[in-house]
């Protein structure tokens, strides 16, 4: 009967809507029929086998519109966990990249993007972007793409089917500051085929710049980081720095030796730091040691501060904090002290041990009470506090006071699980990550990813 047929059609419509819940991600999908149009937000259920079937809901006046509809130009803001098209795919598969049509725009730090094209905020958090590919705090980078560095995130993105869709392949890439991770991640989105070829050195250079780390795959990443920073020093604005560096990036990657005049001062300073650190180690274990989660480095009188990558080469991930003690008189207990996070401690990390920054105002008051001297803030993303003058106290006494005031240090049992791994010499061997397509050493893969 007519009533039965109407009931059956209503049930079918409900079934279609329920099926759509399983098929399409957590985007807003518009279902239009002859009766009404409604908007429904669905939670994503990753099911590749159903997705092609779901795209066929176009007969008899029923139309499904999602982010995969290439003819649509409206802006859809992706959210964490959004859509199977944001999955990088088989980690061992080497992708084939075509030329990208993406362009780059450097914004002011607080400037908002108001263009018509889709926009990708790369490394920084630029206002008005449709997609975050950033490791900065408060990012909305899709969970499937997230990693510790923006360059790693960008490399994951270029492996996805989403990156090759018209909306994202013609998107505007945004950043609001200049640094090595920013350059490497922007370059990856603009030149995916070349970036993939040089992915190891790009990732390591980003880690040198953002985390003060010693390279784990390509030691020339130190030279790359130094070259980019040295070229940029000759220009005033971030936009000018990006223009100059990005225009020469391929040339730099192909032959770093041609840019020796840019990286040689940095490498000479690093070499001096290595020699000084070796002198400290040879002079006795009490100059460089780990006290629970704090890496202690006692500098001799007149010695320059050991560069961050050298400290990371020694301590790796076995510490949460670094205490720099600078001796003011030979063979005395008179030191100045600087206390800081380990290099990656400022960033929300996924593969490196995550850190929680302590409450500095309370720490400064506690340390002043314990040492009798004022303590002040240290500049930089990894900076914490430092003594306001020379303290006549041995580092062990200062560490005791720090342990009482710094309540976010990891406990001994957590640290013990990492020390053996962090000091494992095999970590210096060449290796790669899930982006590569190369065979991984299992121990390295487990640690990093």
N, C-alpha and C positions, 0 to 999 in steps of 0.2 A: 504494500500500500504506500500511498504518498507519504504518510506520517512515518512509516518504517524507513523509507528511503531517506527522509530528512534526518531522522535519528542516526542512521548509518553514516551519512555525510558529516554530521556533527562529530561523531566519534572518530571518523577518519581525520578531520581537522585537528582534533585534540592529539591524535597520534602523531600527526605531522609536527605539531609544536613540541611534543615530548621528544621526538627523534631529533629535532633541531637542537634541543638542549644538549644532547650527547655529541652532536657533530660539530657545531660551531663553538669557538672559544668564548672567552669572557669579554667579548666585544658586544656592542649594541647592534642587534640585527633587526632589521625592519621587515615585518611580514605584512604583505599587502594582499588583500583579496577583494572581491566585489562588494563585500559587506562592510569591511572596516580596515583600518590600518592601525597597528599598535607596535610599540617598541618594547622589547624584552631584553633584559641583560641575563646572559647565560654564563654559568661557571664552566671553565674549560675542562673537558675530559679528552685526554689525548688518545685518539683512536684513528690512526692513519687509514685503516681499511674502510672506515665509514665516510671519511671526508669526501671522496669523489662522488659517492652516492648522494650525499647531502647537497651537493651543488646542483642536482637535477630538479630541485623544487621550483620549476619555472613554468610548468604547464598549467593550463586552465586558469590563467590570470593570477596565479600565486607566484610571487617573486621574493626570493631571499637575497638580501644585500649584506655583504660582510666585507672585511678588509681584503678578501681575495678577489673581489669584483674589480677588475682592472679598469673598467670604464669610469668608475666613480672617482671623483677628485676631492671629495670632502675630507676633512682632517679627522682622523680617529686617533685619540691618544692611547698608545699601548700601555699596558700595565704589567706588573710582574706576573709571570706565568702565562703570558698571553699567546696562545696559538701554537700549533705544531710547526708552523712555518718559521718560528724563531728558534728551532732546534738546530744545532750545527750539523747534525747528521752523523754518519759513520766516522769515528775519530781516525780511522786508518785510511780513509779515502782521500786521495789527493784531488782536489777540485780543479775544474777548468774555468779560468776567469776570463771574461771578456772585458773590453774597455768600459769603465764606469762613466756615467754622465754627471756624477755628483760634482758640486762646486763648493767652495769654501768661503765663509764670511767670518771675520774676527770682530766680535762685539766688544763694547766696553763692559767692564765688570758687572755693572748693574743694568746694562742696556737690554731691552726686550726685542726679540725678533718679531716682525709684523708682516713678513712676506707672504706670498700666496702659496709657494711650494711647501711641501713637507720639509721639516727641519729635524736634524739629528744633533743633539748636544753631545759633543765628544770631549771627554776628559772633564772639562768644567761643567757647571750646571747653568746653562744659558736659559733665560726666561723665554717662553713662547715656543720652545721645542716640542715636537711630537714624540720624540723617542730619546731616551737617555742611553748613551753608551759610555758610562762614567763610573769611576770608583770613588768619587767624592761622597762625603757624608750627605745623607738625605737624598741619594739618587733613587730613581725609579727604573733602573736598568732591569730588563727581563731576567728572571732568575736563571733561565737556561743559558744565558750568555755571560753571567757575572763571573768575574775573576778579580784577582788582586790589583791588576794594572789596567788602565784604560786601553792600552795597546793590545793586551790579551783579549779584552772584550771586543775590540774592533776586529781582531783576527777571527774570533768566533763568529761574529756577525757576518763577515763576508763569505762564510761557508754556508749560510742559511739560504733557503729559497726566498725568504722575505727580502734579502738584500738585492735580489735580481728582479724583483717586481718593479713595474714602472714607477710606482709612487716613491719607493725608497731608492731606486737606482738614479732618479733625477733629483733627489733631495738636496737641500743645502746643509752642509756640515758646519756646525757652529762651535766656536770656543771663545772663552772670554779672558784667557791668560796665556802667556807663553812659557813653556818649559819642555823638557825632552819628551816626557810621556805624551804631552799634548801634540807635539810635532809628529811623533811616531804613530799615534792613533789617527790623527787627521790624514796623514800620508797613506795609511792603510786603507782608509775609506775612499780616497781619491784615486789611488793606484793599486788596487788589490792584487793584480798579477805580480807586480814588482815587489810589493810588500811581502807576499807569500814566499817569494824566493829568498828574501832576507829576513824572515820572521824571527829567527833566533837572535840575531844581533839587535833587531828593533826592540824585542821584549827585554833583553838584558840591558840595553841602553836606557830604556824607560825605568828599569829597576835601579840603575845607578843614579839617575836623576831624581826620582821620587823617594827612594828608600835608602840611598847611600850604600847600596849593596855591591859586593864584588861579583862580577859576571859569573854565571854558572854554566853558560854554554859557549859564549864567544867573548874572549878577553878583549878583542878589539872594540867591544861595546863601550869601553872606557874612552877610547879615542873618538868614537861617534858622538857620545854625550858631550865631550869637551869641544869638538868641532862645532856642534850646533850652538852651544852656549857662547863660544868665542865669536862666531859670525854675528850672532844676535846682539852682542855688546856694542856693535858699531851703529845701532839704530835706536831711536827713542821710543817709538810706539810699538805695541805688540803686533799691530797690523803690518807694519813695515818689517818686523822681524820674521813673521810668517811668510811674507812675500819673498824675502830674500832666501830664506832657508828652504822652503818648499820648491822653489824654482831650481835649486841646486841639489836636491836630495838624491836623485838618481845618480848624479855624478859623484856625490860623496860616497854613496854605498858601493859603487863600482870600484873605486880606487881611493881608499882612505889615505894612502901614503902621499898622495898629491896635496893633501891638506895638513901636512906635518907642522907647518908654521902656526896653525890654529890649535892643534892638540898637544904640541910638544911641551909648553909651559906646564899644563895640567899633569902630564905624564911625569915630568921631572919632579914636580912637587910630590906626586904619588910615590915615586921611587925613593925620595928622601924619607917619606913617611914609613915606607917598608923597612929601610935601613935603621931608622930610629926605633921602630918596633922590635926589630931583631935584636938590637942592643939591649932593650929592656928585658926581653926574654932570656938573653944570654947572661944577663947580670943577676938573675935570680927569680924564682917563682913568685916572690912577694911583690913584684912590680906589675904583673898582669895575672889576674886570677878571677875566679867566679865565686862570689859569696851569695849562695842561694840563687836568686834571680837577678842579681846585679853583677855586671861585668865591670871590674875595677882596673883602671889604667893609671899608674903613678908615673907621671912625666918627670924626668930629671930637670934640674935647674937649667933654664935657657932653651929647653927643647920645645919646638913648635908642636901644636896639637896634632895628634895622629889623625890622618884623614879617615872619614867614615867608612869608605870601602875596605880599607886595611883592617879596621876593627871588625867589620862584618866578616871578612875572610877568616878571621880567627874565631870569633864568638858564634858566628852564624845565628841560629835561632835558639841558642841555649840560654839566652838571657832576655829579660823584659826591659831592663834599664842599663844605661852606661853611666858610670861615675868617673869623671875626668878629674884627677888630682894633680895639680901642678906644683911641684916643689919650688919654694921661693929662696931657700938657702941650701947649699949642698949638705947632704946627710943630716937634715933636720926634720922635725915634725911640723914645719910651717908650710901650709899648702893653701892654695885657692881651690875651690871645688865647684864643679858644674855637673848637674844631674839632669839627664835627658832620657827620653824614650828611645828604645831601639828603633832603627830607621823606619820600619813600616808601622810603627806603633800608632801613628795618627790616623791611619786609614782603616775602613771597615774591610777586613780581609777574610778570605774564604779558605785559602790554602796555607797561609802563614799563620802562626799562633796569634789570635786576636788579642788586642790590648785594651784596657780600660784606663783612660786618663784619670789620675787622682785629682782630688779637690785641692787646687794649689793654694788658696788662701789659708786653709787649715794647715797645710804642709808648711807654709812659710812661718806661721805662728809657732807651730810645734818645733821647727828647726831652730828658730830664734831662741826659744826657751831652752832647748837642749844644748845649744852651742854658745849662747851669749852673743851672737852676732846676727844682724839682719840678713835675710835671704830675699832675693828679688827674682822676677820672672826672667826666663831665657827666651830670646827671640827664636823664631823658626817653628815649623810644624812639629818637630820632635823635641823642642825645648821644654824644660820644666822649670827648675829653679837653680840658682847659684849663690854662693856666698858673696857678700858685699865687700869682702876684703880678705886679708890673710888670717887664717885660723891656725892656732897652735894646737892642732888635734891630729892624731893619726887617722888614716882612712878607716880603720876598723871601728873607731869610736863614732865616726860620722855615719858609717853604714848601720850601726846599731840604732842611731837616732832616725835614720831614714826608714828602717824597717818598721819602727813604731808609728811613723807618720804617714807612710805610703801604704794605704790599705788595699790597693788594687793589684799588688804584686801576686804572681802565681805562687801557690803553695809548693812546698818541697816535693810532695809526691807527684804533682803534675810536671814539675821541672825534671825529675829523674827520668821520666819517660822520653824526654826529648834530647837529653844531653848526649847519649851515645849516638843517636841518629845525626844530630847537628854536627858532631865532631868526626863523623865518618868520612874518611878521605875519598871514598868513591863518589861523594857528592860533587867533587870538582871535575869529574869526567864529563865529556860532552854528552848531553842528553837533550830531550825536547819535551813538549807537552802534548796535550790532546789535540792540538791544532795541526800536528805535523804530518801524519801519514807515515812517519818513520817508526821503526820498532823501538819501544821504550824499555829501559831497564826498570824492572818491576819496583825495586826499592825507591827509585827516584819518582816513578809515577805515583806510588802510594803517598809519598811525602808531599809532593807538590800538588797533586790533583786527587 
